[in-house]
Every structure is written in C-alpha cells, then in structure tokens.
Amino acid sequence: MRKVIGIGETVLDIIFRDEQPISAVPGGSTFNAIISLGRSGVPTSFISETGNDRVGQMILRFLEENGCDASAVNVYPDSKSPLSLAFLNERNDADYIFYKDHPNDRLDFNYPEVHQDDLVLFGSYYALNPVIRPQVKEFLDYARQHGAILYYDVNFRAAHQHEVMKLTPNLLENFELADIVRGSAEDFEILFKKHSADDVYRSQIMFYTRKFIYTQAADTVELRADGGLSKQYPVLPVKTVSTIGAGDNFNAGLLFGIIREGIMRSHIDRGLSEQQWDSIIGSALQFSAEVCGNLHNNVSTAFGDERKKEL
C-alpha cells in the first residue's frame, strides 16, 4: 500500500482548562495527522527530532505503537524535548505557549524510501524555519522527483508574525512545491491581512497550484480548484471537547481519502473531479469532527479500526 511520510516537530502537549492541567499527550501538527493515519491502517513514516529524555522516549514509543516508522526521528543527546501548554477557553479553542530547549535547531536524518504516488505532509513553522530549511527543501525536492504527492498545511502561528517578511521566500517556495495547499482563515490574516478564500486564492495561491482548501474553524470549508471549481462544505455538527488537532486531523482525513479513492499523481496533475473532492473533503471533515470530541490529538482506535475496513 502507498504510504504517507510526515515531516514536522514533536512536542508534549499539556492541556489546561480553568488554569488546571487536565491532560498530557504527545503532539505536533504533522505528528498528530500521522498517528491518526497509522490508526486508520495507512503505512506511515515520520521525519523529526526529539530530546534524549522521558518525553522523547514517550514520543518514539507512541509512534511505534501506532504503526509509524520512526527511524528518521533523530534523538539529540544534549537537548530536552519541546513542550506546548494549551489553554482551552469556554469554546474549547486553545491558546498556546511553546517551550523549546534545543541548543541548536538542526535536522539530520536518513531519507525514508519514497515511491511513486506516496504522499508527503509538511507544514507549520517547521517547513519555514531558516535554520533547517536546506534539509527540509532537499527532502521535498527528492520526494517530488520520486513522484510523491505533496500536501502543505500552512498552519502559521501568531507567535511568528514578526518573522513574516523573513519567511516569505520559504513560504512561496512551499506553495510552488505543493500539489495541494490548505490554510486557515487565521493563517492568511496573519500572513497577508487577507480575509476571504477568494482574496487569498487569487492573490497568493493560484499562481502556484490550483488546489486550495481554506478552513474557517466551525464555519464552512472553502475549496478552489482546477477548472474554476468553487465550493463550500459545512463542517459536521459535534459536541466539542477540544479543538486541538482539528486541523491536523482534517489533513489526515484528506490524505486518507486520497488513498481510499485511489487518487494518484497523474490524477492530481490532470485535476480532480467535483465528486473526488466531495469524497476526500468529506473524509477530512469526518476525521476532524472525531478528534474534536475528545481530549486527545488523534482519532480514537475504534474510529481508526472502522476506517481500515474502507481501504
């Protein structure tokens, strides 16, 4: 079966409600998606780094327990694993504080095998960080040359707003490399002061790719795609416990849908039909709704077991 290769950060998410910690789970944007895909029966591999401590050991064990190849996760002996504090508000949305103790950002890894029609998920600050950019870009080029489908989740935090000018060349390069770009309304407001899917698509995205997904938290998902396709998708109703991981699992569900529907590199190049988009975005919304109903960053094993039957 085709596999999904993720490249991104690892953290331990400590979740607070009413100023009290209520949960601590391994996390990271791409990491969360990879775990959910592994639980859903998709072969996965993860490229990252972590510290040589109990948190790092927990993260590696969690990857392996969920069927992910963690051989490209580099463990640095002289650093501590990053932490993220997530404070839930009354709507169960989170504000974050990040703690990172790596003495130097660096990324050393052996490339996992990439085959034609495999999928690569990348995004967040990790995909922009100037210090590790050469290694990240080199791997993305390698994956593209080997016929992989590249999916980019912008996921740009307000904490890096002061770096927008410096990071813009890397951002535009990511748009150019990606086959599909997804970003939230918040991402594009921070980056470009743009407030609608059409404004973002026409001014920033369509020059690079004609496959663009614009998410708006609990509001509709907007699609802009080949052939002038423009469509809205309502999010699924769910009793929200936490929105942490909602976007990450949207990504997981969309990639799951691409594999389930047998969508290959050649289909991506030609442009997907409206029916194909309906199917894969429906899958994305299903994964996202599932994760909002619990305090974990991933879909449940029961949900994943049901998805395995679809492959």
Secondary structure, DSSP 8 states (H G I E B T S, - for coil): ---EEEE---EEEEEEETTEEEEEEEE-HHHHHHHHHHHTT--EEEEEEEESSHHHHHHHHHHHHTTEEEEEEEEETT----EEEEEE-TTS-EEEEEE---SS-----------TT-EEEEETGGGT-TTTHHHHHHHHHHHHHTT-EEEEE----GGGGGGHHHHHHHHHHHHHH-SEEEEEHHHHHHHH---SHHHHIIIIITTT-S-EEEEETTEEEEEEEGGGEEEEE-------S--TTHHHHHHHHHHHHHHHTT--HHHHHH---HHHHHHHHHHHHHHHHHHHTSSSSS--HHHHHHHHTT-
